[in-house]
Amino acid sequence: MRSRYSAFARGLAPYLLASWHPSTRPDSLEIDESLRWIRLLVEGVEAGGPFDAEGFVTFTAIARTPEGRLEQRERSRFVREAGHWLYVDGVEPA
């Protein structure tokens, strides 16, 4: 999760696509350069340990936009394949 946040903050679309599960990965990804990501708050982690094949991370990412503050809150689902964690999808947490 932290590596994907860092990739968003640094505008590394190739890394984001490579760490996205093929079943949900878009063909391309445009990073909004007007966003300045400034903070990641990891609020919860479920599973995702060394013996798990799936895990969830609930987070809030905070960015600055030309219009002001932006917060993105999500519960992301990851799966481990061939020893690598891949982002599958995310929903707004309850």
N, C-alpha and C positions, 0 to 999 in steps of 0.2 A: 504494500500500500504506500509506504513512504517513498519508495523508488518511483512509483507512478506519479505521486504528487510532485516530486522533484522534477520529473520529466515534463509535467505540465508547466511548472514554474520556469523551466529553462527552454521550453518550446521544442522538445525533442519528440516530434511526432513519430519518427521511425521506431524509437524505443516503446512508445505507447502501443503502437500497432503490433509490435513483436511480443508484447506482454499481454495481449488480448486474446482470449480463446477464439479459435477459428470459427466456431459456431455462431458467434455474435459479433465478430470483428467487422467493422466497416471496411470498404474498399480503400478509402482514404480518410485522412483526418486533417482538418484545418484548425490550427491553434489561433485563438483570438489574441492578437498581440496587444490589444488595448487593455487586457486584464493583467494586473500585477499581483500574482499570488503571494501572500505575505505570511500565512500561518496555516498549520494543519493541527487539528485537535482530534486525536484518536480517542473515541469515547467508549469503545467496547470491542472486544475480540471474542469470537466464539469458534472453538476448534482451531484448525490451522496449525496444530502442533506437528512434531516430527513423524508421527504415525498416522496423521489424518490425510485424507484425499481431498477434503473440502474444508473451507473456512470462511468466516464472515468478519468483516470489519465495519463498524459504524464510526463515521467521522464527520467532522465539519471542516471544510476548507474555506478560508477567508481570503478574499481578493479585493483589490481596489480597482474600480472602473472609472472612466471619465465622469460618470454620474454619481459616484460614491461607493459605499461599501456593498460587497456582494458576499453572501454566505451560501455555500452549497453543502447540504447535509444529505448523507446517503448511507445505506447499509449495503455494502458491496459483497458480492459472492465471488470467491476464488476457488479454482480447482488445481490440484497438483498433477502434472503430467510430465513424465520423464524427468522427475526431480525439479521441475520448475513450476512456480505458481503463476497461474494465468487468470486475469480478470474475466469474469463471465458476464455479469450484469449487476445492476444495483437498483434499489427501490428506496423511496422515501421512508425513513423509519417511522414506526408508530409512536 
